[in-house]
């Protein structure tokens, strides 16, 4: 990680990427396996960096900056993380060195230690949320599209320019988010869609160390600079920028600083990342995929949870209403038996009307319950069976003689059996996972 104790204005974290170069297809094919050791080391390194940042937060509140040792350690982690993710996302085929500050790697990070605003440090946990959300959406979308990115690079042997720029923009934004969250910069993360045309991220002279970027770029026409010749993975094609091959990239897109290996720079690195329209559309596509996926995920979770809660509540309401109806049926049977012993037909008819009202209320209550979609059809049949039983009971209550009452009671018995079957089917539908 480029490091200096000098204050640089405007403060920034810059990331430079070599232009897309040819990658070995075998390395691309097994990239997910090859990156595992790197991710393991990155996880351990990240834990150490998080602990350091936590302790550094208290120090920054007092000092207004991170202690130099904390800053170097976290800076090295950010450099290493940037290289690992660049390798994982196929921006380069060069295997990341486990030495975070090793020279000559095709991906480099520049920054300088800067004073921190104590109030911003105090509320850093809240301030970082919007940047984290934006990064999570873009990264999630890139992750969803990673298979197609992998397939393109596997077939073509290299990443197309627009795709390379789009992925580089996301990785650079991730680096800036890490730097802001871990308190090594006061600058809020920016540049997900690249730099503005004509903007100049270079800072005033501030003694940046060139520990990661190789040879100085040659001046190009009209004051532009050409892409630096950066060591990369061995391939059967000339290295980008070599006489045998043109990188095909605009110098204004891939401008680097005039920094010599092992020397102290006289100016901050200029790492313009100007995204043409196709690259910006790809970044927007990744971001859109992330948004759609996250929204869809939460909607799905809401539906699943909502269905589960609705099913439990529906089952509870239905059971309570059925128990009330069961009490009404028991009372009807007792009253009817007493009326039969007394030979009182009017009494029996009145008992049937009372039970008919109970079945009607049960049907109304079933209609007021919100059922999960899987049980709604059975609930509708149960409601119909309730009203059918009520109709049979009202018909029974109109019996003109004892034998007529007995005959109509048999018809109600059939309707009652249908009702019980519908109730059991509804309960089973509610209990199903």
N, C-alpha and C positions, 0 to 999 in steps of 0.2 A: 504494500500500500504506500503510495507516495505520501510523504509526511513532511511537515515543516511546522515550526512553532510560530511562524510569521502570520500576521493577520492579513488576509487577502480580501479585497473588495472588488466586485460583489462576491460574497461567499457562495461556493457551489461545490457540488460533487460531480465530477465529469468521468465518463466511461468511454473508452475507445475500443472499437472493434475492427479487426482486420476485415477487408472485403471478403466475400464468400469465395472459398477455395475448394478445389476438388478434395473429396474425402474418400477413403477406402470403403468400398461397399461392405466388406466383411466387418469393419469397425462399426459402420452404421447399423448393420443387421443385428449386432449384439450390443448396441449402445446401452440398452436398458440393463444388461448384466454388467458391462464394463464400468458403469457409473456407480454400482453398488458400494465398492470400497470408498469411493469419494463421498458418497452420501453418509456413510457410517462415520467417517472422520469429521465431516461437516456437522453432523449431529452432536458429536462430542465437543467439537470446537464451539458450536453454537451455544451449548449449555454453559461453557466457561464464559463466553462473551455475554450471555444474559446475566449471569451472576455479577460479572464485572460492571455491566451497565447499571444493574440495580444498586450496587455500592457507589458507582460513579454518580448516580442521581443525587445522592446526599451530598457528595463532594461538590457537584456542579451548583447546587443551591447555595453553598457557602462561598465557593471560589469564583463562580460565574464561568467555569470551564471544567472540562474533564482533566484530571491529573494526566501528565504526559504519558506515563506508563499505561494507564487505562486506555488512553486514546490510541496508542500504538497497537495494543492487543486487539481492540475492537476493530480498528482499521484493517489489520491483517485478516481478521475474520471476514469482513465485508469484501475484501479483495478476493479471498479464497472462495467465498460463496458465489461471487459474480462469475468466477472462472468455472466453477463446477456447474452452475446452471447454464452457462453458455455452452459448455460441452454437452450437457444433458439435452438441451434444446437444439442441438446440431448446428449451432452457429460456427463451430470449429471442430475439426477432427483431431486437434492436438490434445493429448491426454494431459489434464491439469497436474502440475507438479504439486507434491504435498507441501512444499515450501511455499507459503502464501506470497512471499515477496520475491520469488525467483524471477530473474530477468528473461526477456525474450518471448514471453507467452503472447499469443495473438489478441488477448483481451487484457486491458489495463484500466486501473482506476486512479484518478488524480483527485487530491483534495489537500487542504491545509487545515491545521488546527485553528479553530476560531472561537472567540468569546461567545458565551451563550447568555441569552436573556433569562434571568432567574425566574421571572413570572411564567415564561413559556416552558421552562423546565418543570416548574411546579405542576402545570396542567398538561404536560406532554402526553400523559395517558389518554386524555380526552381529545386533544388536538390531533392526535395521530389517527383517530377513528376514520374520518372521511378518506384519508389516503389509503389506509389499510383496506377499506371496503372496495375502493376503486381497483387497487392492486389485486384483491381476491377475485373480483369479477373478471378482470382481464386474464389473470393466471388460470382461473378455472376454465374460461373459454379456450385458452391456448391448450390446456390439458385435454379438453374434449376433442380438439382438432389435431392433437399430437400424432395420432395414428396416420392421418393423411399427410402431415408434414413429414413424418418418418418415411412413408411410402414414396413421396416425391423425391426426397434426398436419396433413398435407396435406389430408385430407378435412374435418376438423373446423375447421381454421383456427386452432386453439389446442391446447395440450396439456391433457388432463384433469387435474384437481387431484391425484388420487392418483398418477398417473404422474409428474406434475411434482415432487411431493414425493420420490418414490422416486429419480428421476434426480438431483435436487438433493442428496439424502443421499449418493449415490455421488460426485458431484463434490466435495462438501464433504470427504468422507473422503479423496479424492485430494489435495485442497489440504493437509490436515493431514499426510498422509504426506510430501508434498513439503517442507513446513515442517520436519518432524522430520528427514528425510534430509539436508536442506541446512543443518541446525544453527541455524535461526532460532527454534526453540522446544525446551525440554526436555520438553514434554508428549508422551507417547506417543499416536499417533493413536487416536481413538475416535469413536463415534457413527455407525457405518455404518447402524444401524437407527434413527437419530434419537436425540433426547434423552429422558431419563426424565421422565415426568409429574411436575411439581412441582419439577424441578431448575431451578437458576438459574445459567446460565453467566456471569452478570455478575461482573466483578471489582470490587475496591475502587477508589476513584478513583486514576487513574494517568496522567492527561494524554494520553489517546488523541487523535490528530488525526483530524478528520472530513474527510478529503480525498476521499471517494468516495461518501458517502451524503447524500441530500438532506434535505428538510424534516423537522422533528421530528414524530413521530406524536402524534395527539391522544389524551388519556386516554380510555379506554373504561369501560364499566360494571365495577364491582367491581375496579378497579385494573388492568385489562388495558389494553393499548395497541392502537390500530388500526394496520393496515398503512400504511406511509408512501406518499405519492403519489410514485412514482418515474418519472422520464422514461423512455419506452420508444420503440419504433418507431412511426412514424405508422401509423394504421389507421383503419378506418371505424367503430370503436367507441370509446366513451369510455375514457379511461385507467383502469386499476384504481384503485379508491378515489375516483374522481370522483363527483360527484352523480348522473351519468347511469347509473352501473353499480356494482353491488356485486361485490366480488371473489369472494364466496361462500366465503371462507376464514376459519377461526376466528382471531381475533386472537391466541390463545395459540399458534397454529402459526406465524404470520408476524409475531411481535413484533420490533420493531427498537429501536434505542437512541434516546434523546432527544438527538440530535446535530444541530447546525445546520451548514450548509455553511460551510466556511472557518473554523469556530470550534473551539476546543479543548473537548472534552467534559469534563464533570465526573464521568462514570462510564463504565465500560467498556460496550461495546455488548451488548445482550441480544438474541441471535439464536437464540432457541429454534426448534428444528426438530422438532416433535412429529409423529410419523408415525402416522396412523390405521391400523387393521388392514389395509385394502386396500393402502396404500402399503408397509407392512412385508412383506406377502405378495409384492408386486412386487419388492422388494429381494431377498427370499429366492428368488424365481424367477430373477432375474438371476444371483444367486450360484450357485444350483443348475445353471443352464445352463452357467455357467463351469466348475463342477466336472465335470459330465458330459462337456463338450467336451474338457477337458484330460485327464481320465482316458481317454476314448475315443481321444484323439490318441496318448497314450503306449502304450495297448494296441495300437493299429494299428501304430505304429512298432515295438513289440516283436514283433508278429506278422510284419511285413515283414522285420525284421532277423533274427528267429529262423528264419524260413523260408529266408532267404538262407544263413545259417550252416549250418542243417540240410542244405540242398541241397548245399552245398560238401562238408560232412563226409560225407554219404551217398555222394556221387559218388566221393570219395577212397577210402572203405572198399570200395565196390563194385568199383572199378577194381583195387584191390589183391587182392581175393578172386578176381576174374576172371583176373588174371594167374597166380595160384597154380593155378587150375583149368586154365589154358592149358598150364602146365608139366606137369601131370598127363596131359593129353591127348597132348602130344608124347611123353612117356615111354611111354604106352600104345601109341601107333602104332609106336614103335621096338621095344618088346617083342613086339608082335603079329607084326611082320614077321619077327623072329628066330625066333619060335615056328613061323611058317608055313614058313620055310626048313628048320627041323629036323623038321617034321611032328609037332610036339608039341602035341596038342589040350589037354592038361591045363595046359600053360604058357599057352596063349591064354585058356582059361577063367579062370585066376588073374589075368591082366592085366585082363580085363573086370571081375572083382570089385574089383580095386584102384581102377579108374576109377569104378566105381559108388559106392564109398565117398567118392571125391573129389567127385562130383556131390551126394551127400547132405550132405557138409559145407558145400558152397557154398550149398545150399538153406537149411541151418540159419543160416548167416551172413547171408543175405539177410533172413531173418526177424528177426534181432537188430538190424538197422540201422533207425534212425529216419529215415523218408523224409518229405519235405514232402507235404502232402495232394495236390498236383497230380501227384505221381509214385507215390503209394502203390498205386494200382490196377495200374499197369504192373509195379511191384515184386512184387505178389502173383502176377501171371501168370508172372513170371520164376521165382519160387519154385516154383510148380506145374510149370513146364517142367523145372526142375532135378530134382525128384522123379520126373517122368515119364521123364527120361533115365536116372536111376538104376535105375528098374524095368526098362527095356529092356536095360540092361547086365547086370543080374542074370539076366534071361531069356537073354541071350546067353551068360552064363557057364555055363548049364545045357545048352549044346549037346552032343549025344552023338556028333557026327561032324563031319568037316571041311565037307561040303556044308551040314549043318544050321547050323554056325557062320556060314558065309558068308551064308546066307539070313537068319538073325537079325540079322547085322551090318547088313544093308540097312534093317531096321526101325529099328535104333538110329540110322542115318544120318538118317532122317526126323525122329526125336525131337530129334536134335542141331540140325537146321535150325530147328525150332520154338524151341529154346532160344536160338539165336543171334538170332533175330528178336525174342524177348522181351527179351533183353539190350539190343539196340540201341534198342528202344522206351523202355526204362527210362532209358537214358543221355540220350536226346533230351528226355524229360520233365524230367530233372534239369537239363539245360542251358537249358531254356526260361526266359525272363525272368518 
